C-alpha cells in the first residue's frame, strides 16, 4: 500500500508543495537534505516538514489576545479601565477583590464560548476538508458531464474532451487545494502555465484554448452551485489564446489517382463517398438505406453533424458509376445503416465504459492502412476538402461549393426564395468526377 502524502508532488518543478490558508508553500528534496530528487524517496521527510510548518502557520494564524490577567487566561477584548488598574496594582480591599473575581468569571465563560466557536470554524474534520477540495469538485463536475452524455445532451466525445481538459487542471494544482482558494491570481497563474507549455511546444494552441475554456466552465458550474465566487478576471480579454490561421490541406491529382488505384473494396467506397458526396466518417456510418435511391444512383440527405439544424439543406448527390456500383455491392437495402462492418456493427461507434469514452472508427482504420500502402500521409477529411476546393476553383460550378458541403445558405434569397437546381448540381457532380478521372 502506498504511503499517504500530506503535500502534492509537482512533477515539472520536482518539488513538494501545498496551498494552505491562501498561500502556496513549497520545499525541494535538496532543502530536505536529499540528493535524489524523487517523490518516493522524500515522502516521509516531506510529511514531517509539513507537520512542523503547519504548526508554525497555525500558531501565527490564531488570534493574538492582547490583554492577559493570568497566564492561563486570554481575553478577546480589552480590559475595562476599572479592571485594568488591577494589573499593575493588585486589589487591596475585599470589594476590589470581589469586583475582579466577578469579572474574571465572566471573562473565562466568554472566552470558552469564543474559543469553541473559533475551534469549530478552523478545525474541520478531514471528511469536510476533503469534500471541499478542487479534486473532489472536479470529480463532481465530471460526473455531471457524464450524466449529460448518458442522456444525449452532449456527445460521448465531448464528454471525453471535458474529462481530459479538467484533469489537466487538477494535476496542475497542489494536492488538497480548497475550492475557496480559487481566485483571480490562480486563474492568472494557470494561464501563464499553459503559455509556458505552448511556448515549449508541449501542447498546441487548440489544446491551450480548450483547457482554459473548460476551466472557466468548471468555475461557472461551481459558482452556479454556490461553491465559490467567480474570479474577477474570468472574462478578461488578456487571458486568451489566439489561433493561427489554419491551412486547408488537399490531395494533389497524383495523390488522388494513386489512392484510388491502390484502394479496394470497402476502403475504396469510403474514399469515393468522401469525394463524391463530401462525407466524413460519421456521415458514412450514419448513411441510411432510405437516403439512397437504389434505382437512379443518388443520395439525398443532410449532414449528420447538422441534421438537427432547420436551415441546413437536404442535398441530392448524383453518384458516379463506380461509387454506385460499390455501394450496391456492400450496402444494405434495409435496416438503420446502409453500411456496416464485417461483424454487422456500425462503422463508427462511441460508448462510455466505466466513465471513459471508447471510440471505434472502422473508416479511419481502413484509410490509415491504405495510407501506409500509398505513403500518402493525409487525413480522411482532406478528400472532402479536395472536392470542395475543386468546385470553388471552377468558373462554372463555384456556386455549389457550400451546397456540396451541406452548409446552411447564407443569403436571404437562398434561405427563403430560391432552391438550388438539381440539374445544374448534377452537372457540377459530373464535371467533378471527370476532373478526378471518374465518369458517370
Helices and strands as residue ranges (DSSP letters): E 8-10, E 15-20, E 23-28, H 39-61, E 67-70, E 73-75, H 81-88, H 94-122, H 126-131, H 134-150, H 156-172, G 179-181, H 184-199, H 205-224, H 253-262, H 265-277, H 281-286, G 289-291, E 292-293, E 298-301, G 304-306, E 315-318, H 321-330, E 348-353, E 356-361, H 362-374, H 381-392, G 398-400, H 401-405, H 412-416, H 422-435
